[in-house]
Amino acid sequence: MNVFVMKKMRMVIYLVMLCFLSMGQGFANEKSSSAEIEQDTGIESLVAQGIGPAEVFINQKCKIIVPNPKGFYPRLLLENSSEIQARVFFPDALSGEQILIFSEDGGAFNGQALSGKVVVDNAHSVSFRFQPLKFDGLYRISLYRGGERRILQFWVGSLPGKGN
């Protein structure tokens, strides 16, 4: 496939994604999402049920989110240059197990690379910091454990179609 066709395909995919996002689908920061858990719900109880929640700290505010059956967590809104801290739980993982982590759309983990390995702690979780690029758009962080894949999603900047 030539380069011109590939660029056109990327543009079409990007436009479709923007149309989907402009409809207000799937943002955990909006009231309509059912995947954001109330703060008083204990992480421990979710982990005990075999659910793999994530604690995400954005501007020192904690959001607890749970993945859908395909492993996608709801999108969270970020301001440009907002660093996040995340703790993702893998209820059946063993302490010391390694999880591969990869930024699909750029950014840095723990101030360094686009990818790396994080180690499961005694609480069955992995922790990391993520800094997106200075560009608006979707940032996905994939976590791989064997054949399992979890995806944290962040939208940086203002939502398409919503203005500033």
N, C-alpha and C positions, 0 to 999 in steps of 0.2 A: 504494500500500500504506500502510495507516495506521501510526502510530508504535507502537501497542501490538503489532501483529503483528511489526513489525521487531524490537522488544525481545525478544519471545518467541523469534524465530528466532535472535538472537544468543545467548540463554541456552542454547538447545538445542545450538548449535554449540560453545559453551564447555564444556557438559557432555560432549559427545562427545569433545572434545579432551582433557578431563581423564581420561576413561575410557581413552583410548588411551595417554596418558602414564603412567597408573597401572600399566599392564601392563609398564612398563620398556622401551619401544621406543625405540631410536635415540639414546641418550645416549652421546656420545663419552667421557665420564668413566668409564663403566662398562666393565668388561673385555670384554663381549660385542661391542663395536663393532669392525668391521674398517676403518672409515674414518679412524681415528686412526693416524698414521704414527709409527714409532719415531724418536726424536730423531736417531739416527745416519744416517737416510736423508736425503740431501741435497736441499734444496729445488731446487737447480739441476738435479739429475737429473730431478725431477718436471716442472719447467718445460720442460726439453729434450724430454721425452716428449709435450709438449702438454697436460699436466695442469695445471689452475689451482689449486694448493694455497693454503691460507691459514695464516699464522702468527698465533696468537692468544695474547697474554700476559695471563694472569689471575693476580693476586697474584704477579707476577714469575715465574710458571711458564709455559713455552712449550708450546703444543699445536700440532701440525701436522695439519691436517685437509684432506681432499679432498672435492670435491662429487660427488654422484651424477650420473647422466646428465641429470637434470632441473635441475641447478644448485643443489640444496639441500646445504648442508654439515650434518654431524651436529650435534645440539644439544649445547651445553656447559652445565654447571651453574655458576651464579654465586651468590655470597653477596649479600645485599641490599647495595646501594651499592657493589659492586665495579666499578671502572672497568676496562675492557678496552682494550688496544691491539691493533690488527689490521693485518696487511699481507696483502693479497689479490693474487695473481698472475694476470695475463692474458697468457699466453704469446705470443699473436699481436698484442698491442696495440703501438702505436707510442708512443715517448716523446713526451710532450706531449699525448697524447689525453686527453679529459675523460671521466670516469665519473660518472654521476649516482648519488647515494647517498641513501637514504631509510629512516627508521625507521618501520616499519609500526605499532608499538605504543607509541610514546613514547620519551622519552629525549633525550639531546643528543650531538651530534658535536663534538669538539674544544671542548667547553664552551659551545657556542652553539645551533645550530638543529637541527630535526628532519630537515632535508634539506640538500643542497648538492652541490657538485661537487668531485671530487678529481682530480688530474692524475697520469697514468702516468709513472713515473720511468724511468731508463735500464735498470733491472733488470726492466722489464715488470710493475711492481707499483704499487699505491696503498696509502697508509697513513692511518690515522685512529685517534682515540680515541673511545670510546663510553661514556656514563654512563647506565645504565637509570634508570627512575623508582624510587621507594622501595617499589613494590608488587610482590608476588610474581606470577609468571606468565611467559608466553612473550613474548620480545622478538625480533623479526625485523628484520634489516637487509638491505634489497635494494640491490644494485648493478646498475645498468643500463648496458650498453654496446651501443648500437645495438639490435638485436632480442634480444640475449642478456641474461638476468637470472640473477644469483647471489644466494643467500639464506643469510646467516649466521643461526644460531638460538641463543638463549640462554634457559635457564630460570633465573629468579631465585627464590631461596628454596628451601624444602624441597619435595621431590616429593610430588604428591598420593598419598595412600594409604601413604606410607612413614613418616609421623610425623616428629617432630623428633629 
